[in-house]
Amino acid sequence: MAVGVRLHNVTKRYGSVEAVRNLTLEVYEGELLVLLGPSGCGKTTTLRLVAGLERPDAGEIELFGQVVSGSRWVPPEARGIGLVFQDYALFPHLRVAENVAFGLRGWRRRQAMERVAEVLDLVGLSECADRYPHELSGGEQQRVALARALAPRPRLLLLDEPLSNLDAELRKRMRAELRRIVKGSGITALFVTHDQQEAFALADRIGVLSRGRLWQVGAPEELYHAPACRFVADFIGEATFLPGRVEAHAILTELGRFPGNGLPEGTRVELMLRPSDLRLVPDPEGPGVVVDRHFRGAESLYDVRLPSGVLVRASLGESQGLPPGTRVRLEPVSHRAVVFPVE
């Protein structure tokens, strides 16, 4: 698969702070890759470096085989990039069609109007061409901003948390709509968010960042079921970290034995267990005690305290709701688990 964006050992400092540290990343042509991480992790800085809005202190950036930062410098306007930010920055005095056409200056009028009609159809706003931004909903404004970014036919689309200003329900609907539009255009896209559910809904692959470092890149399922490090395991989804110790080629834990994974005897470890990895069985003689319940609609998540004091989280169908104080038995659904040695 051809590489559309390549960053190699890219570093960006602000004073003594390394916002991005030795970051190496590839985005394939036609891929929608999401950069995911907590606030201050370097994801927006990475986006700005790719856009040319910031210059790296070290490293090199290539777009579609051409160096744009490093051994040479290509200004933002010459990189063939479309940008969509949190603030859609629509011109309030221009109609929708005029907003979309703004980036087509230099095009012949007929070609420009044909392209405006094409992208408005792509985003489902053909009937709104003559409206002003204040006459549109938040979701419609977001789609106008996307249409404007796509209109000049950029090879790369950069999106910096464009859904963050929408309410929760509209944001949920727009995830699917945004993915449909981006994938339908065939464009290469790099999307930044701190929202895990948004990343899961949108991404072909996800890159997880923290403190300026890229910890893992992979499909959503890979990050959830096979995290490369404890940070990714803890950041992605719900997780319990169960203490254990390697003995007789197995890992002994409070919930039973798990495969030793070839670790040396005596190694102290933590096993990552997702709520779905544990079966919760009400049992008056059970060693665990329900201490809290988190309603999730079709199911509930339960925090259960083990005799050692360790809290584990397990899921259970809502039809079997258990009140706090209920004694339970926890049974692993599978004895396979992700293992992290304790340093």
C-alpha positions as CSV (number, residue, x, y, z in Angstrom):
1,M,0.0,0.0,0.0
2,A,1.4,3.4,-1.0
3,V,2.3,5.8,1.8
4,G,0.7,9.2,1.7
5,V,2.2,10.8,4.8
6,R,5.5,9.9,6.4
7,L,7.0,11.4,9.6
8,H,10.4,10.3,10.5
9,N,11.9,11.1,14.0
10,V,10.0,14.4,14.1
11,T,10.5,16.5,17.2
12,K,8.9,19.8,18.2
13,R,9.9,21.8,21.3
14,Y,8.3,24.8,22.9
15,G,11.0,26.1,25.2
16,S,12.0,23.2,27.4
17,V,8.8,21.2,26.6
18,E,9.0,18.5,23.9
19,A,5.5,18.6,22.5
20,V,6.4,15.9,20.0
21,R,9.3,13.5,20.6
22,N,11.0,11.5,17.9
23,L,7.7,10.7,16.2
24,T,7.7,8.2,13.3
25,L,4.4,7.5,11.6
26,E,3.1,6.5,8.2
27,V,-0.4,7.2,6.8
28,Y,-1.4,5.1,3.8
29,E,-3.0,6.7,0.7
30,G,-6.8,6.6,1.1
31,E,-6.6,5.8,4.8
32,L,-8.4,7.6,7.6
33,L,-6.0,7.5,10.5
34,V,-6.9,9.0,13.9
35,L,-4.5,10.4,16.4
36,L,-5.9,9.7,19.8
37,G,-4.6,10.9,23.2
38,P,-5.3,13.0,26.3
39,S,-5.1,16.8,26.2
40,G,-1.5,18.0,25.8
41,C,-0.2,14.7,24.3
42,G,1.0,16.3,21.1
43,K,-1.7,15.3,18.6
44,T,-2.7,18.8,17.5
45,T,1.0,19.8,17.3
46,T,1.6,16.8,15.0
47,L,-1.3,17.9,12.8
48,R,0.1,21.5,12.6
49,L,3.5,20.1,11.7
50,V,2.1,18.1,8.8
51,A,0.1,21.2,7.7
52,G,3.2,23.4,7.7
53,L,1.7,25.7,10.4
54,E,4.7,24.7,12.6
55,R,8.3,23.9,11.7
56,P,9.8,20.8,13.4
57,D,13.0,21.2,15.4
58,A,14.2,17.8,14.0
59,G,13.1,15.1,11.7
60,E,11.5,15.0,8.3
61,I,8.0,15.0,6.9
62,E,7.0,13.7,3.5
63,L,3.7,14.1,1.7
64,F,3.1,11.6,-1.2
65,G,6.8,11.0,-1.7
66,Q,7.9,14.7,-1.5
67,V,9.8,16.1,1.4
68,V,7.9,19.2,2.8
69,S,9.7,19.6,6.2
70,G,13.3,18.8,7.0
71,S,15.9,18.9,4.2
72,R,13.6,21.4,2.4
73,W,10.6,23.5,3.4
74,V,7.3,23.7,1.5
75,P,4.9,26.4,2.8
76,P,1.3,25.3,3.9
77,E,-0.4,26.7,0.8
78,A,1.8,24.6,-1.5
79,R,1.2,21.3,0.3
80,G,-2.2,20.4,-1.3
81,I,-3.9,20.1,2.1
82,G,-7.5,20.7,3.3
83,L,-8.0,21.8,6.9
84,V,-11.0,21.5,9.1
85,F,-10.7,22.8,12.7
86,Q,-12.9,22.9,15.8
87,D,-14.1,26.4,14.8
88,Y,-15.5,26.0,11.3
89,A,-14.5,29.6,10.5
90,L,-17.3,30.0,8.0
91,F,-17.8,33.5,6.6
92,P,-21.1,34.8,8.1
93,H,-21.8,37.2,5.3
94,L,-21.3,34.6,2.5
95,R,-23.9,32.0,1.5
96,V,-23.0,28.3,1.7
97,A,-22.1,28.0,-1.9
98,E,-19.9,31.1,-1.6
99,N,-18.2,29.7,1.5
100,V,-17.4,26.5,-0.3
101,A,-16.2,28.4,-3.4
102,F,-13.8,30.5,-1.4
103,G,-10.9,28.1,-1.8
104,L,-11.5,27.9,-5.6
105,R,-10.2,31.4,-6.4
106,G,-8.3,31.1,-9.7
107,W,-10.6,28.4,-11.0
108,R,-12.8,29.3,-14.0
109,R,-16.3,30.3,-12.8
110,R,-18.1,27.5,-14.5
111,Q,-15.6,24.9,-13.2
112,A,-15.8,26.3,-9.7
113,M,-19.6,26.2,-9.6
114,E,-19.6,22.7,-10.9
115,R,-17.2,21.7,-8.2
116,V,-19.2,23.5,-5.5
117,A,-22.3,21.6,-6.6
118,E,-20.4,18.3,-6.6
119,V,-19.1,18.7,-3.0
120,L,-22.3,20.0,-1.6
121,D,-24.0,16.9,-3.0
122,L,-21.3,14.7,-1.5
123,V,-22.0,16.2,2.0
124,G,-25.8,16.2,1.5
125,L,-26.3,19.9,1.5
126,S,-27.3,20.7,-2.1
127,E,-30.6,22.3,-0.9
128,C,-28.7,24.6,1.4
129,A,-26.5,26.3,-1.2
130,D,-28.2,29.7,-0.9
131,R,-28.5,29.8,2.9
132,Y,-26.2,31.7,5.3
133,P,-24.3,29.9,8.1
134,H,-26.5,31.2,10.9
135,E,-29.5,29.5,9.2
136,L,-27.8,26.1,9.5
137,S,-27.6,23.6,12.4
138,G,-24.2,22.8,14.0
139,G,-24.0,19.5,12.0
140,E,-24.8,21.3,8.7
141,Q,-22.1,24.0,9.5
142,Q,-19.6,21.2,10.1
143,R,-20.5,19.7,6.7
144,V,-20.1,23.0,5.0
145,A,-16.6,23.4,6.5
146,L,-15.8,19.9,5.2
147,A,-17.1,20.7,1.8
148,R,-15.0,23.8,1.6
149,A,-11.9,21.8,2.6
150,L,-12.6,19.2,-0.1
151,A,-13.5,21.6,-2.9
152,P,-9.9,22.3,-4.1
153,R,-9.4,18.5,-4.4
154,P,-6.6,18.3,-1.8
155,R,-4.6,15.0,-1.6
156,L,-4.6,15.2,2.2
157,L,-7.4,16.2,4.7
158,L,-6.5,17.2,8.2
159,L,-9.2,17.4,10.9
160,D,-8.6,18.8,14.3
161,E,-11.5,17.7,16.6
162,P,-14.1,19.1,14.2
163,L,-17.0,17.5,16.1
164,S,-16.1,18.8,19.6
165,N,-18.5,21.7,19.5
166,L,-21.5,19.5,18.7
167,D,-23.9,18.2,21.4
168,A,-23.5,14.5,22.3
169,E,-26.3,13.1,20.2
170,L,-25.5,15.1,17.1
171,R,-21.8,14.3,17.5
172,K,-22.7,10.6,17.5
173,R,-24.7,10.9,14.3
174,M,-22.0,13.0,12.6
175,R,-19.3,10.4,13.2
176,A,-20.9,8.0,10.7
177,E,-21.7,10.8,8.3
178,L,-18.1,12.1,8.4
179,R,-16.6,8.7,7.8
180,R,-19.0,8.2,4.9
181,I,-18.0,11.5,3.3
182,V,-14.3,11.1,3.8
183,K,-14.1,7.5,2.6
184,G,-16.5,8.3,-0.3
185,S,-14.1,11.0,-1.5
186,G,-11.2,8.6,-1.5
187,I,-9.0,11.2,0.2
188,T,-6.2,10.5,2.7
189,A,-7.2,11.9,6.1
190,L,-5.5,12.5,9.4
191,F,-8.0,13.1,12.3
192,V,-7.2,14.3,15.8
193,T,-9.4,13.6,18.8
194,H,-9.3,12.8,22.6
195,D,-12.6,10.8,22.3
196,Q,-12.1,7.0,22.2
197,Q,-15.6,6.3,20.9
198,E,-15.1,8.8,18.1
199,A,-11.8,7.3,17.2
200,F,-13.3,3.8,17.1
201,A,-16.2,4.9,14.9
202,L,-14.0,6.8,12.4
203,A,-10.7,5.2,12.1
204,D,-9.1,2.6,9.7
205,R,-6.2,2.7,12.2
206,I,-5.5,4.6,15.4
207,G,-2.3,6.1,16.6
208,V,-2.2,6.5,20.4
209,L,-0.1,9.4,21.8
210,S,1.0,10.5,25.3
211,R,3.5,13.1,26.4
212,G,4.6,13.6,22.8
213,R,5.3,10.0,22.1
214,L,3.5,7.6,19.8
215,W,3.0,4.4,21.7
216,Q,1.1,2.2,19.3
217,V,-0.6,2.3,15.8
218,G,-3.1,-0.3,14.8
219,A,-6.8,-1.1,14.0
220,P,-9.2,-0.3,16.8
221,E,-9.7,-4.1,17.6
222,E,-5.9,-4.5,17.9
223,L,-5.5,-1.6,20.3
224,Y,-8.4,-2.9,22.4
225,H,-7.5,-6.6,22.5
226,A,-3.7,-6.5,22.1
227,P,-2.4,-3.2,23.6
228,A,1.4,-2.9,23.3
229,C,2.0,-1.2,26.7
230,R,0.2,-0.6,29.9
231,F,-0.7,3.0,29.0
232,V,-2.5,2.0,25.9
233,A,-4.3,-0.8,27.8
234,D,-5.4,1.6,30.5
235,F,-6.3,4.5,28.1
236,I,-8.3,2.4,25.6
237,G,-11.6,1.1,26.9
238,E,-12.3,-0.3,30.4
239,A,-9.6,-2.4,32.0
240,T,-8.8,-4.2,35.2
241,F,-5.1,-4.8,36.1
242,L,-4.9,-8.0,38.2
243,P,-1.7,-8.7,40.1
244,G,0.0,-12.0,39.6
245,R,3.2,-14.0,39.8
246,V,4.8,-16.5,37.5
247,E,5.2,-19.9,39.2
248,A,5.5,-23.4,37.6
249,H,5.1,-21.9,34.1
250,A,1.8,-20.3,34.9
251,I,0.7,-17.0,36.3
252,L,-1.0,-17.3,39.7
253,T,-3.7,-14.8,40.5
254,E,-6.6,-14.3,42.8
255,L,-8.9,-15.4,40.0
256,G,-7.0,-18.6,39.1
257,R,-4.1,-19.7,36.8
258,F,-3.3,-18.1,33.5
259,P,-0.6,-19.1,30.9
260,G,2.9,-17.9,31.8
261,N,3.7,-16.5,28.4
262,G,7.3,-17.7,28.7
263,L,8.2,-15.3,31.5
264,P,10.9,-16.2,34.1
265,E,9.8,-17.9,37.4
266,G,9.1,-15.3,40.1
267,T,8.3,-12.5,37.7
268,R,5.6,-10.1,39.1
269,V,3.0,-9.2,36.5
270,E,-0.3,-7.5,35.9
271,L,-2.9,-9.1,33.8
272,M,-5.2,-6.8,31.8
273,L,-8.8,-8.0,31.8
274,R,-11.7,-6.4,30.0
275,P,-15.1,-6.4,31.7
276,S,-16.3,-9.0,29.1
277,D,-13.4,-11.3,30.1
278,L,-15.1,-12.0,33.4
279,R,-18.3,-13.8,34.2
280,L,-20.2,-12.4,37.2
281,V,-22.1,-15.1,39.1
282,P,-24.2,-14.2,42.2
283,D,-23.2,-16.5,45.0
284,P,-24.0,-15.9,48.8
285,E,-20.6,-17.6,49.5
286,G,-18.7,-15.8,46.8
287,P,-15.5,-14.1,47.7
288,G,-16.3,-10.9,45.8
289,V,-18.5,-8.0,46.9
290,V,-20.3,-5.6,44.5
291,V,-19.3,-2.1,45.5
292,D,-20.7,0.0,42.6
293,R,-22.8,-0.4,39.5
294,H,-22.5,1.7,36.2
295,F,-25.7,1.5,34.1
296,R,-25.0,1.3,30.4
297,G,-28.4,0.4,29.0
298,A,-28.3,-3.2,27.7
299,E,-25.7,-4.0,30.3
300,S,-24.2,-2.8,33.5
301,L,-20.6,-2.6,34.6
302,Y,-19.9,-3.7,38.2
303,D,-17.0,-2.9,40.4
304,V,-16.2,-5.9,42.6
305,R,-13.9,-5.9,45.5
306,L,-11.8,-9.1,46.0
307,P,-10.6,-10.3,49.4
308,S,-7.2,-8.8,48.8
309,G,-8.9,-5.4,48.3
310,V,-8.3,-5.3,44.5
311,L,-11.1,-3.8,42.5
312,V,-12.1,-5.6,39.3
313,R,-14.7,-4.6,36.7
314,A,-17.1,-7.1,35.1
315,S,-20.2,-6.7,32.8
316,L,-23.6,-8.3,33.2
317,G,-26.8,-8.1,31.3
318,E,-29.1,-5.4,32.7
319,S,-31.9,-8.0,33.3
320,Q,-29.8,-9.4,36.1
321,G,-29.1,-6.1,37.9
322,L,-27.3,-6.6,41.2
323,P,-27.3,-4.1,44.1
324,P,-24.2,-3.0,45.9
325,G,-23.3,-5.4,48.7
326,T,-24.2,-8.5,46.7
327,R,-21.7,-11.3,47.1
328,V,-20.5,-12.8,43.8
329,R,-18.1,-15.2,42.2
330,L,-15.9,-14.1,39.3
331,E,-15.1,-16.6,36.6
332,P,-12.7,-15.8,33.7
333,V,-14.5,-16.3,30.4
334,S,-11.1,-17.2,28.9
335,H,-7.7,-17.8,30.6
336,R,-6.0,-15.8,27.9
337,A,-5.0,-12.4,29.1
338,V,-2.6,-9.5,28.1
339,V,0.3,-9.6,30.5
340,F,2.5,-6.7,31.6
341,P,5.6,-7.3,33.8
342,V,5.8,-5.1,36.8
343,E,8.9,-3.0,36.8
